[in-house]
Amino acid sequence: MRVLDWFIKPPVKATPIVPVYSAPMEMIARFLANGQVVWFDNNAEGNIKEGFLGNHIIFTIQDWKSSKVASAPPLVYEIKDEKTYRKYRAFLADASVDSFRRSQDMKIKALEEIEGHDMQKVLDRPNPHMSRYEFEYGLQTYVDIVGSGYYMGVRDGIADPEKGKITEMYLPPAHHMTIHTGDINNPIKEWSLSSNPDKKISAANVCQVRNFSPRYETASQWMYGLSRLFSAKGIIQKYKDGAASEIGIYQNNGRQDIIFPKDAVDPNEYSLEQMQGIRDAISSKLKSGGISTSTIELGSIRIGFSPTELGILESLQDAKVDLCALYHVPPELFAWGEHSTYNNMTEKRKIGLTDAVLPELEKRKDALNHWLVPSYAEKSKAKLVIDYDYEYFPELQADNAEIVKWMQYVPLTANERRALFKYDSKRDQNADKLMVQTNLTLLEDMGLESFPGNPDDNTFGGNNDGN
């Protein structure tokens, strides 16, 4: 009997060309007689279609954020010092550049990486169909666009599918997940996918990462999480209307000049085609590098407005900045801000990471530590925890010159100093003893004469006459 039998829908009579997918993928996909896989299309996908797929501005911001979130790999650690670990997490709760660096110093003392752990294999390759980067990228995109992202777990418990180690994790389409509520002590009993509504997934095998939602129009609405774009509908529509207007103006050639003989008694005696013909003839000669002349004096009438005159370009720019604020991402990263210069780019990247990326990773870390880790911790003596390796963000790392300057004022052990420069620890008996700076020396110890000075005046080391 297969481990995942609980996850498989009833067998379907199919032709030999029907592809074979793993059981969790059968939950996500629907098969037709000709072997094609059709992903369900829900009418509630407006945020995905209009906001993400249909708006290149949101796609640009979301792509930057999801890529950054997926860049930091999750690692398995053992907690060595719980008190320092709590302080470390506190510094990351609302991180600034300075508090982030202090937290990384604490992490050295609080945690020790465990190499080769079975749980690490699941983190590195969640399932046979997706890489870690693709999984993490997709999860973050769902959290922002839909309001929730989900880990769908498969366990190795043969007797009980709700127990045992989680050996695979799948990423279901978040906008197709349906909650089946239980009692007051167990508000979410089961889940199902719109692609296979009859097959229920136990709540123990689903980990939800969601945004807080204040919506209570229905009994379980708040449980789904709130899309980041929910309150941005006005901004999205504003940008959409502005972009459509700009395209329409350019399709109609924007503002136009109509040229006609100035001495005409009645300009209406010339048809619109005749006046446009005069204009086009002059424009053609000028564009070809020639000189256009006329024996009669000409007049002109300007019709229409340019995108600049209508303020469309400024409106589109404002919408870009507003959408960046929605994501807590500085618009200067995309050259949309007022002061988009190379000099301030490094600082803006730091702000984007501390304000937009780190909070998402901390939220995800909590979810995994409450769901994935317990399935491995039962038979482990070590206090396991999942944390992200933030060294993959070079923008947040202090350069060596800053580290050396900082170390002059802080007592550290030799191993702590080596760790700051990413060197391995030494087993020398003095390597874990504190060291202090001793660069202040008396002149007499250097063989030079020192003078006590005159206590009656403000001189130091001078003679009695104040010189």
FENLINVEN-V910958 format. One record per residue. N is the residue number from 1. RES is the residue in three letters. NEAR is the number of other ideal C-beta (glycine too) atoms within 8 Angstrom. Layout:
N_RES_NEAR / N_RES_NEAR
This chain:
1_MET_3 / 2_ARG_6 / 3_VAL_9 / 4_LEU_11 / 5_ASP_8 / 6_TRP_5 / 7_PHE_12 / 8_ILE_9 / 9_LYS_8 / 10_PRO_4 / 11_PRO_3 / 12_VAL_6 / 13_LYS_3 / 14_ALA_8 / 15_THR_7 / 16_PRO_4 / 17_ILE_6 / 18_VAL_8 / 19_PRO_6 / 20_VAL_3 / 21_TYR_7 / 22_SER_9 / 23_ALA_12 / 24_PRO_13 / 25_MET_10 / 26_GLU_12 / 27_MET_15 / 28_ILE_11 / 29_ALA_11 / 30_ARG_9 / 31_PHE_9 / 32_LEU_7 / 33_ALA_5 / 34_ASN_6 / 35_GLY_10 / 36_GLN_6 / 37_VAL_7 / 38_VAL_7 / 39_TRP_9 / 40_PHE_9 / 41_ASP_5 / 42_ASN_8 / 43_ASN_4 / 44_ALA_5 / 45_GLU_9 / 46_GLY_7 / 47_ASN_12 / 48_ILE_11 / 49_LYS_9 / 50_GLU_10 / 51_GLY_14 / 52_PHE_13 / 53_LEU_8 / 54_GLY_6 / 55_ASN_12 / 56_HIS_5 / 57_ILE_10 / 58_ILE_12 / 59_PHE_10 / 60_THR_9 / 61_ILE_13 / 62_GLN_13 / 63_ASP_8 / 64_TRP_12 / 65_LYS_15 / 66_SER_14 / 67_SER_9 / 68_LYS_13 / 69_VAL_14 / 70_ALA_12 / 71_SER_8 / 72_ALA_12 / 73_PRO_9 / 74_PRO_11 / 75_LEU_11 / 76_VAL_12 / 77_TYR_12 / 78_GLU_10 / 79_ILE_11 / 80_LYS_7 / 81_ASP_8 / 82_GLU_8 / 83_LYS_6 / 84_THR_10 / 85_TYR_13 / 86_ARG_8 / 87_LYS_10 / 88_TYR_13 / 89_ARG_9 / 90_ALA_7 / 91_PHE_12 / 92_LEU_11 / 93_ALA_7 / 94_ASP_4 / 95_ALA_11 / 96_SER_7 / 97_VAL_9 / 98_ASP_6 / 99_SER_11 / 100_PHE_15 / 101_ARG_10 / 102_ARG_9 / 103_SER_12 / 104_GLN_9 / 105_ASP_9 / 106_MET_13 / 107_LYS_10 / 108_ILE_9 / 109_LYS_8 / 110_ALA_13 / 111_LEU_13 / 112_GLU_6 / 113_GLU_7 / 114_ILE_11 / 115_GLU_5 / 116_GLY_4 / 117_HIS_10 / 118_ASP_7 / 119_MET_13 / 120_GLN_12 / 121_LYS_8 / 122_VAL_13 / 123_LEU_12 / 124_ASP_7 / 125_ARG_8 / 126_PRO_11 / 127_ASN_11 / 128_PRO_5 / 129_HIS_6 / 130_MET_10 / 131_SER_6 / 132_ARG_12 / 133_TYR_8 / 134_GLU_9 / 135_PHE_13 / 136_GLU_11 / 137_TYR_12 / 138_GLY_12 / 139_LEU_14 / 140_GLN_14 / 141_THR_12 / 142_TYR_15 / 143_VAL_16 / 144_ASP_13 / 145_ILE_14 / 146_VAL_13 / 147_GLY_14 / 148_SER_14 / 149_GLY_15 / 150_TYR_15 / 151_TYR_15 / 152_MET_13 / 153_GLY_14 / 154_VAL_14 / 155_ARG_14 / 156_ASP_7 / 157_GLY_11 / 158_ILE_6 / 159_ALA_4 / 160_ASP_6 / 161_PRO_12 / 162_GLU_8 / 163_LYS_7 / 164_GLY_10 / 165_LYS_10 / 166_ILE_14 / 167_THR_7 / 168_GLU_11 / 169_MET_13 / 170_TYR_15 / 171_LEU_13 / 172_PRO_11 / 173_PRO_10 / 174_ALA_12 / 175_HIS_10 / 176_HIS_11 / 177_MET_13 / 178_THR_9 / 179_ILE_9 / 180_HIS_10 / 181_THR_8 / 182_GLY_10 / 183_ASP_6 / 184_ILE_4 / 185_ASN_4 / 186_ASN_8 / 187_PRO_9 / 188_ILE_12 / 189_LYS_9 / 190_GLU_10 / 191_TRP_13 / 192_SER_13 / 193_LEU_15 / 194_SER_9 / 195_SER_11 / 196_ASN_11 / 197_PRO_8 / 198_ASP_6 / 199_LYS_10 / 200_LYS_8 / 201_ILE_13 / 202_SER_9 / 203_ALA_11 / 204_ALA_5 / 205_ASN_12 / 206_VAL_12 / 207_CYS_11 / 208_GLN_10 / 209_VAL_12 / 210_ARG_12 / 211_ASN_10 / 212_PHE_6 / 213_SER_12 / 214_PRO_6 / 215_ARG_7 / 216_TYR_6 / 217_GLU_4 / 218_THR_5 / 219_ALA_4 / 220_SER_9 / 221_GLN_10 / 222_TRP_8 / 223_MET_10 / 224_TYR_11 / 225_GLY_13 / 226_LEU_10 / 227_SER_11 / 228_ARG_11 / 229_LEU_14 / 230_PHE_9 / 231_SER_5 / 232_ALA_12 / 233_LYS_8 / 234_GLY_6 / 235_ILE_11 / 236_ILE_14 / 237_GLN_8 / 238_LYS_10 / 239_TYR_14 / 240_LYS_10 / 241_ASP_8 / 242_GLY_12 / 243_ALA_9 / 244_ALA_8 / 245_SER_11 / 246_GLU_12 / 247_ILE_8 / 248_GLY_8 / 249_ILE_14 / 250_TYR_9 / 251_GLN_6 / 252_ASN_7 / 253_ASN_5 / 254_GLY_10 / 255_ARG_9 / 256_GLN_8 / 257_ASP_9 / 258_ILE_12 / 259_ILE_10 / 260_PHE_14 / 261_PRO_9 / 262_LYS_8 / 263_ASP_5 / 264_ALA_9 / 265_VAL_3 / 266_ASP_5 / 267_PRO_8 / 268_ASN_4 / 269_GLU_6 / 270_TYR_9 / 271_SER_5 / 272_LEU_6 / 273_GLU_6 / 274_GLN_9 / 275_MET_13 / 276_GLN_9 / 277_GLY_8 / 278_ILE_11 / 279_ARG_12 / 280_ASP_8 / 281_ALA_9 / 282_ILE_11 / 283_SER_8 / 284_SER_8 / 285_LYS_10 / 286_LEU_8 / 287_LYS_6 / 288_SER_6 / 289_GLY_3 / 290_GLY_6 / 291_ILE_4 / 292_SER_8 / 293_THR_4 / 294_SER_7 / 295_THR_3 / 296_ILE_7 / 297_GLU_7 / 298_LEU_10 / 299_GLY_9 / 300_SER_9 / 301_ILE_7 / 302_ARG_8 / 303_ILE_7 / 304_GLY_9 / 305_PHE_7 / 306_SER_9 / 307_PRO_11 / 308_THR_7 / 309_GLU_7 / 310_LEU_9 / 311_GLY_7 / 312_ILE_12 / 313_LEU_9 / 314_GLU_7 / 315_SER_10 / 316_LEU_12 / 317_GLN_9 / 318_ASP_8 / 319_ALA_13 / 320_LYS_13 / 321_VAL_11 / 322_ASP_10 / 323_LEU_15 / 324_CYS_14 / 325_ALA_8 / 326_LEU_11 / 327_TYR_12 / 328_HIS_7 / 329_VAL_12 / 330_PRO_9 / 331_PRO_12 / 332_GLU_13 / 333_LEU_12 / 334_PHE_10 / 335_ALA_6 / 336_TRP_10 / 337_GLY_9 / 338_GLU_3 / 339_HIS_6 / 340_SER_8 / 341_THR_7 / 342_TYR_4 / 343_ASN_4 / 344_ASN_9 / 345_MET_10 / 346_THR_7 / 347_GLU_7 / 348_LYS_11 / 349_ARG_10 / 350_LYS_11 / 351_ILE_9 / 352_GLY_15 / 353_LEU_13 / 354_THR_12 / 355_ASP_10 / 356_ALA_12 / 357_VAL_13 / 358_LEU_13 / 359_PRO_8 / 360_GLU_12 / 361_LEU_11 / 362_GLU_11 / 363_LYS_9 / 364_ARG_11 / 365_LYS_12 / 366_ASP_8 / 367_ALA_12 / 368_LEU_13 / 369_ASN_10 / 370_HIS_8 / 371_TRP_12 / 372_LEU_15 / 373_VAL_13 / 374_PRO_8 / 375_SER_12 / 376_TYR_14 / 377_ALA_9 / 378_GLU_6 / 379_LYS_4 / 380_SER_7 / 381_LYS_2 / 382_ALA_6 / 383_LYS_7 / 384_LEU_15 / 385_VAL_12 / 386_ILE_15 / 387_ASP_10 / 388_TYR_10 / 389_ASP_9 / 390_TYR_10 / 391_GLU_6 / 392_TYR_8 / 393_PHE_12 / 394_PRO_5 / 395_GLU_8 / 396_LEU_11 / 397_GLN_7 / 398_ALA_6 / 399_ASP_6 / 400_ASN_6 / 401_ALA_6 / 402_GLU_8 / 403_ILE_11 / 404_VAL_8 / 405_LYS_7 / 406_TRP_9 / 407_MET_10 / 408_GLN_7 / 409_TYR_5 / 410_VAL_6 / 411_PRO_5 / 412_LEU_10 / 413_THR_10 / 414_ALA_13 / 415_ASN_10 / 416_GLU_9 / 417_ARG_11 / 418_ARG_11 / 419_ALA_10 / 420_LEU_10 / 421_PHE_8 / 422_LYS_5 / 423_TYR_5 / 424_ASP_4 / 425_SER_7 / 426_LYS_8 / 427_ARG_4 / 428_ASP_6 / 429_GLN_3 / 430_ASN_6 / 431_ALA_11 / 432_ASP_6 / 433_LYS_7 / 434_LEU_6 / 435_MET_8 / 436_VAL_5 / 437_GLN_5 / 438_THR_4 / 439_ASN_4 / 440_LEU_3 / 441_THR_6 / 442_LEU_6 / 443_LEU_8 / 444_GLU_8 / 445_ASP_6 / 446_MET_7 / 447_GLY_4 / 448_LEU_6 / 449_GLU_5 / 450_SER_8 / 451_PHE_7 / 452_PRO_3 / 453_GLY_8 / 454_ASN_8 / 455_PRO_4 / 456_ASP_3 / 457_ASP_6 / 458_ASN_3 / 459_THR_8 / 460_PHE_5 / 461_GLY_6 / 462_GLY_9 / 463_ASN_6 / 464_ASN_4 / 465_ASP_4 / 466_GLY_8 / 467_ASN_4
